[in-house]
């Protein structure tokens, strides 16, 4: 009877150890999966950040292209019909 | 009975335990083999499959003007390729691509040839923009892919192209500051480990060595002044049907180059359209005969040696001077002239005679002292040093010719420096194109301030009553000198082809800006420096002085009120 009890006890301990190992293994895999998932997300965000930075740069280039002085000069003259200030356009007032 | 049951249970238990144990032992043995005995082999294999070390090219530094406005910038672009698995499919896909991508006929032919030859990897379009890429991706072609590459952008197109230069397809500097500062702009490449999963999807990037971005460069160029200069230069070269032209604007007191333009120019965004002729930065790479602008050096040297006196009259003859088989001509019969008039009327005969009165060795030393015959050392590649013959090679007539700027070649920037020595009161200041803060100006005494002031006054007279009247500005006194030299063609000076130039500074009494304009081989009605180059100088300076808000001296204490009109503007 005692031997049976002993063997049951041993079995119980064995099962507990097995369950513990399994829990640890599952936890470890779950943790690893979490890390991998986070890595995917992080990488995605990094790619997105890079893309946005590039977009900013392209917009900056576009802005500079629009500010091209030759273009501005042509728009001012031809589209807006502006003209340059001549000395006749200037009043000179002596400062007191 | 119960005992039997127990035994059976016990047997079962031990059986299960043994099986489990055996399974564990097998797993452990296998693990041991995989993890310890064959560790190296599998580790290597795993690394090959999941990790790859990639070199990351650094971002090239940007280039800005003195006010922080962008002149050159690097951004991502897209290079489209075709994997040529089956020729028939490739040709079909190429035809589809032709509808959305612009190919030059030669490029299209080359791609077709490559497909026919059976090349597996073929570039379709290198470094194209997002719009073209989106048009291509919309086609959903099986064998067409793309990679991201860095591309250099010059948002102002042709503006300051000769100063900026350009880069090749691998982003290596070929010309201008792009070449001179290539190592500074390039940066240091980095390395990253890319980790991939079983589906080859990237899930992590580990930086092994961070790429170091190239340093940004701040030039002394002012975008607006550069634009004004280029616009006026283009107009002058076109109107006068000249071969080329160049103009440089410099801060007289610091040597900072505010604008450096050459025409014809090119668009660095479109390297395939650039010719060798257009690529030349004439301001520093071109030697030309300075002609009368060199008389500044002659007279300054003569004053330094006390060979001439300010108010004394010198005989310039009747327009023709013959000596030892040579003939020197003036454009009029001047008779007796003072040194001021010699410079104002630009007498070749008197300048030649004055030069001849100086000892050869002394004159040579003075020319060298004016930094002629050597490079200025400006931070641009390909600078020429001009041509100054060694003293031992001078003949009897050399000093005659040198007196009015022949038998010598200079670059436009060198003649600019000559005028600037007068502007600064006798100091040489090295020209620079790179903004340095705090900026320390190194001055080198060339002539006495007395001589410099005399020449300053003489050069003022050139613009008031002499050959440079068209360089005049309404409210600012201008000092300058015109130059018209015959072109040296196949070893002989041509009578009907010339190089016209003007060099000067404003305001004459307190110089802020020194500038040179050179128009090479004008084939129109006019060819004199005073007619072709001086008006360009005047127009550039008028706009630049307004832009820089440099008020005329007499108007320092006044308020300028502009009549407001809805359609006025300044550039």
Contacts between the chains, C-beta under 8 A, distances in Angstrom:
chain1	res1	chain2	res2	distance
A	4	B	6	6.2
A	4	B	10	7.8
A	7	B	10	6.8
A	7	B	13	6.7
A	11	B	13	6.5
A	14	B	17	7.4
A	36	B	197	7.7
A	36	B	203	6.2
A	39	B	195	7.7
A	39	B	203	4.5
A	39	B	204	4.5
A	40	B	201	7.7
A	40	B	203	4.9
A	42	B	204	7.5
A	43	B	202	5.8
A	43	B	203	5.8
A	43	B	204	6.2
A	43	B	205	6.5
A	46	B	205	6.9
A	54	B	75	6.1
A	54	B	76	4.7
A	57	B	73	6.8
A	57	B	75	4.2
A	57	B	76	7.7
A	58	B	75	5.6
A	58	B	76	7.9
A	58	B	130	7.1
A	60	B	70	6.8
A	60	B	73	6.8
A	61	B	70	7.8
A	61	B	73	5.9
A	61	B	75	6.1
A	61	B	153	4.9
A	61	B	155	5.3
A	64	B	69	7.7
A	64	B	70	4.9
A	64	B	73	7.6
A	64	B	155	3.4
A	64	B	156	6.9
A	65	B	155	4.6
A	65	B	156	8.0
A	67	B	155	7.8
A	68	B	155	6.8
A	68	B	156	5.4
A	68	B	157	6.6
A	68	B	159	7.5
A	69	B	156	7.3
A	69	B	159	7.1
A	69	B	223	6.9
A	69	B	224	6.8
A	69	B	227	4.2
A	69	B	571	6.9
A	70	B	157	7.4
A	70	B	159	7.5
A	70	B	227	7.1
A	70	B	231	7.8
A	73	B	227	7.8
A	73	B	231	7.6
A	73	B	571	5.9
A	76	B	569	5.2
A	80	B	567	6.9
A	81	B	567	6.0
A	82	B	567	4.6
A	82	B	568	6.6
A	82	B	569	4.4
A	83	B	567	6.1
A	83	B	568	6.6
A	83	B	569	7.5
A	84	B	568	7.3
A	84	B	569	6.8
A	84	B	570	6.6
A	84	B	571	7.6
A	85	B	562	6.3
A	85	B	568	5.0
A	85	B	569	7.6
A	85	B	570	6.0
A	87	B	474	6.5
A	89	B	562	6.0
A	89	B	563	4.9
A	89	B	565	7.1
A	89	B	568	6.6
A	90	B	560	5.8
A	90	B	561	7.3
A	90	B	562	5.4
A	90	B	563	7.1
A	91	B	560	7.7
A	91	B	561	4.5
A	91	B	562	7.4
A	91	B	563	6.4
A	92	B	555	7.1
A	92	B	558	5.5
A	92	B	559	7.9
A	92	B	560	6.0
A	92	B	561	7.5
A	93	B	558	6.6
A	93	B	559	4.9
A	93	B	560	7.7
A	93	B	561	5.4
A	94	B	557	7.3
A	94	B	558	5.3
A	94	B	559	7.7
A	95	B	557	5.4
A	95	B	558	5.7
A	95	B	559	5.2
